[in-house]
Amino acid sequence: MKLIKNAYLISAAEVNYKVMDILIEDGKISKVGKINEKEYSCEVIDAKEKWVTPGFMDPHCHIGLYEESIGFEGADGNEMTDPSTPNMKGYDAIYPYDVSFKDAVKGGVTSVSTGPGSANVIGGTFSVIKTVGNNVEEMVVKEEVAMKMALGENPKRVYNTKKVTPSTRMGSAAIMRRELTKAKEYYDKMKKHLKEDGDKPTYDDKSASLARVFDGMLVKVHAHRTDDIQTAIRICKEFKLNYTIEHCTEAHLMVDDLLKDNVRVIIGPTLGTKSKYELRNKSFKTCGILEKAGVEFSIMTDHPVMSLSDTRVQTAIMIREGLSELGAIKAMTINAAKLNEVDDRIGSIEEGKDADIVIWTGNPFEYLTVTDTVLIDGKIVYQKED
């Protein structure tokens, strides 16, 4: 049992910008408020009115699937042999000893949604994991949280070099529809069979995996440009999918369209160069515009495209360009958890949730601020050296 006393708390829930105490039992938050330490036999951590937030969550990255500074041997995020690989599980490629995990923890990132890249139109499933552990079984929050899909430059670039479909945006959309149609047929036949009203369909690992989206499995669709975002929305509506748009770089150019269809988006990475044509309109103003409009959003690094350790730097610039401070914290905590459907466990400092908590030396968006203490599941996993 631990008690964090005198926390200047930003809970990402009801209690924000107030000095409070946090009681932790069995890795969970058991109480938030003014707590008399004499009533409990526990380790006391005096936060000394320093800022305390939930651990940050990256809602979309590839940590563990692309190991730091290794190259081909550590690159396991894209199976670039088939534009449709829904049977791939990012979980099977996560390397817990990647040095990036330590950097993430030091930066206050306590959980991530990680999985396949965007070379394929359908790439496989993402997992939500904590950023400490000796194996993925220790780290896992949800083994398969979402099916990854992709539109835009990446699939057409990869498969154009192989001289196979897709080499155009039309081709990517056609493959997405074809595979979803096959999976829906498989899904319907299986449902009919389970009702003892038809033959069991011949097992197909791709269709069996993809068919889960028709039971509500989240779909993450990589799309940067307005045309790709609109195609993603069109297809997701056509097949009645539960989805988020990942990157959504030109979101600020189509706010009304996003609101009309209640589209949820994960923005980023914004820090760094405009490395390809479809990024030409990326802007640090995007999140502020979405916040004011009422679009539900979170913020990603896409690690290793942008290092997880720099996530605060990116968001600090977004605050400078119009995003509110509390909106920024929520985007990196509770919104990230909601948009990966794990907010029942993580994302805010509330009773019953995992005790993933960061004590900062100051405002986390000030340049000189660093992490003082990081807890994951109630265990201290990092402390700043004096």
N, C-alpha and C positions, 0 to 999 in steps of 0.2 A: 504494500500500500504506500502511495506517495501523496503528498499534499503540496501543490504549488501555491504559495502565498503571495499576496500583493502583486498580482498580475494586472498590468494595464491591458485589459482583454479586448480583443477584436475577435469575437467568436464566429463570425460569418452567419450568425443566427440572430437571436433576439438581443443579446448583450454585446454592445459595441462601445468602445471608448469609455469603459468604466473599470475601476480597480476592483478585482474580484479574486476569489480563491477557487482552485480546482482540485477536487479529490479524485484520485485514481485508484481503482481496485481491480485486480485480476486483468490488467491491461485495458480496462474500459474506464470511461469517465463516469463516475457515480454521482457527483454532485458539483454544481457550479453556484457560487454565491459567497456570502460571508461565513467562513467556517472556523470554528474554534478548534485549534489543533489539539487541545487538551482532551477532547472527546475521542481522539483516535490515536492509536499506536502506529505511527507511520514515519517514513522519511520525509523531512520538510525541505522543500526547495524554495528559497526566498527569491522571488523574481525582482524584488526591489523596485516595483512599479515600472519595470521595463515592458516594452511591447510584447504581447503574447498572442500568437495566431494559431489557427490550425496548420498542420503541415501542408505545404503546397502540393498540389497534384498536377502533373502534366497530363492533359486529356488525350494527347496523341503524340507518340514518339516511337522510336525504334531502338531504345536502349536495350542492351543485351543481345540484340539480333545483329547489330553492327558494332563490333568491338573497337575500342579506341586504338587508333594508330597501328592497325594490323594489315588492312587491305583485304585481299581476296579470302584468305584463310578465316578471317573473322566476319566476312560479309554473308549473312544468312537470311536476309530479309526479302529477297526477290527470287523466286523460282522462275527464271526467264526462259522457260522452255515451252510454255503454253499460256495463252492470254487468259485462260480461265482455270484457276486452281482453288476453288472453294474448300477443297479437302485438306488444305494446308493449315496447320495450327502454329501460330507464332510461338506459342507456349513451348513447343518442342525445340526451339532454337535459342532460347534465352540462356545466356551464360552469366551466372550470378557473380562471377569473379571479375567481370569487366570493371576496370578502374573507374569508369564513369559513375558507377553506383555510389562510390565513396564521395566523389565530387558533388553528386546530386544531394546526398545527405547533408554535406557541409553547407550547401546552398539553401537548405530548408525544404527540399523536395522529399517528401516521405512516401509518395505513391505515384505510380504512372500507369497509363494505358499504353501498352506497347504491342507491336505486331508487324505484319508484313508491310513492305513498301508499296509503291504505286506503279511498278512496271507493268503489272497485269490489270486487265479490266476487272477481274475478280481475283483477289489475292489470297484470301484465307482469313483466319480469325485473330482478333486482338485479345489480350489478356490484361487484367488489372492486377498489379503486384505492388508490394511494398518495396522499398529500395534497400533493405537489408535482408540477409539470409544466406545460408550456405547452399541452398538448393531452392528450386522454384516452388516445391511443395511447402516450404516454410514461408515463402514470400507471397503466395497467391491470395488474392482477395476474390477474384472470379476468373476461372480458367479460360472460359470463352465468353467474352462480353459482347463482341460485335463482329460482323462480317465486313471485311474491307473491300471496297470497290474503287475504281478510278476512271476518270475521264480526262481529256485534255492532252497536253504534249507528251507526257511520259509513256503511255502505252503505244501511241502511234510512232514515237521515236524508236522504242525498243524493237517493235515488230516490223517496222519499215526496213530496218537493217537486215532482218531475216527474210524479207520479201514475202511476208504472209500477213493476213488480216489480223489486227487493224493497222492500217497505215494512214487512216483518216479518222476524223471525229465521227463520221457516219459509221465507220467500221466498228469503233468502240461501242457506240450506242447499240448497234445491231447485235454484237456479241452479248452485251448485257441483257438485252431483251430475250435473245435466244436461250441463254442459260437460265434466266428466271422463268421462262415459259416451260422449259424442260423440267425444272425443279418443281414448278406448280403442278404439272401433270403427275409427277412422281408423288408429290404430297397428297394430291387428291386420290390417287389410286391406293396409297397406303392408308389413308383415312377410311376409305371404303372397305378395304380389306380388314381393318381393325374392327369395323362394325359387322364383320362376317357377311359382307355383301359383295365380295369380289375377290379375285385372285391377288396374291401378294405380288407386287411388282418386282422385277428382277433387280437385285441390289446394284446400285450405282453410287460409289462413294462420293462423287461430286454432287449429284442431285440430292443425295441423302443429307449432306452437310448444308447445302444451300437452301434446302426446303425449310430449314428452321426459321428462316426469315418470315415465313408465312404463319408461324406461331408467335411472331412478335420480336424475334431476335433483332437487336439493333443493327443497322447498316450504316457504316461510315463511308461516305462518298467523297473522294478526293476531287476537288474542282476549284480552279482559281478564277477563270474568266467568267463574265456574265453569261456567255452562251453555254458554257459547260455547266454552270450552276443551274441554269434554266433547264437544260437537258436532264440533269440529275433530278430536279424537282418533278419534271414531267414523267420520268420513268418510275420514280418512287410513288407518285400518285396513281399511276396506271396499275401498279402491282400492290397498292395499299401497304407500303412498307413503313416501318418505324425507323426513321433515319435522322442523321445529322450531316451537314455539309462541312467537310474538313478543309482547312485553309481559307476558303471563301474570300479570296484576296480582294475581289471587286465588290464585296458586300455593300460598301458605302455607296455604290453606284446604282443599287437596285433595292433600296430599303423597302419601298412599297410592295414589291413583289415578295420579299421575305415575310413581311407582315401579313400579306393577303393569305399566304399558305401556312402561316405559323411555323416558319422554318427555323430550326435551331442550328447554330453555327459554332464552329471552333476556329478561331482566327489565329493565323501565324504560319511560319515564323516571319516576323516583320523586321527584326534586327538582322542586318547583313545586306549584301548586295542584291540587286535585281538581276539574278543570275540567268534568267531566261525570259523570253518575250512575254509570256503570260503573267509575269510578275511586274510588268511595267507600271501598273497603277497601285501597287501596294503602298499603304500609308499608315503612319502611326496615329492618324486621326480616326481610323475606321471604328475602333472600339468605342470611342466617345460618341460617335454618330449613332452607333447601334444602341448604346445605353440610353441616349436621349429619346430614341424612337421606340424603345421597348422591345427590341429583338433579344431573345435569349441567346447568350454567347459565353464562351470561355476562351482561354488563350493558351496556345501550344508553342513548344519550341521545335517540334519535329526532329529532336535529337537523333542523329548527330549533325543534321543540317545546321542547327544552332545548339550550342552546348546548354545542357540543362542547368549548369552552374550560372548561366547568364540570364536566367528567366526573369529575375527581378529587374535587371537593367532594361530589358525590353519593355516590361510593364511600366517602369518608372517614366520612360519616354512617352508612353501612351497617356499617362496621367498628365504630363506636361502639355500634351496635345489635346486634352479635353475630357479624358476618362476620369471619373471621380475616384478618390482614394479607396473608399469602401467598396465601390463597384469593382475596382481592380482586385482587391483581396477576395471578394466573392467569386470573381471570374477564375481565380487561381485555386479556389478551394471548393466551396459548395457547388458552384455551377459546373466545375470540372467533374465533380462526382455525380451530379444529376445527369449530365450529358453522357455519362457512361453507366448510368443506372446502378450506382453503388453508394448513393447518398444515404442509404439506411445504415451504413457502417462508417463512412469517412466523409470529410469535407467541412465539418463544423465542430465546434467545441460545445457539445450538448450531452446530456445524460444518456448513457447507453451506447454511445459511439466509441470506436477505437480511440485510445489515447495517443493520437499522433499530433504532437504539439511542439511548437517552436518558440523559444524565448530569444528575442533579438536584443542586440545592444542599443538599438534605437529604432526609429521609423524604418521598416524594412525597405522602403523605396529611396532612402537617403544613400548616397554613394558610399559613404564610409561605414555604414552599418554592416555588421556581420552577425552570424548566428552565435548566440551565447551557449544555448543548450538545445539539443534536438532529442525528442522522445518518440519512439515508434512502439505501439502496443504497450505503452507505459514504461518501457525500458529506455534508459539514457543510452543513445547510440552515438552521440557526439557531444563534446564539451570543448569550448574554446580554451586554449592554453593561456594562462596569465602572462 
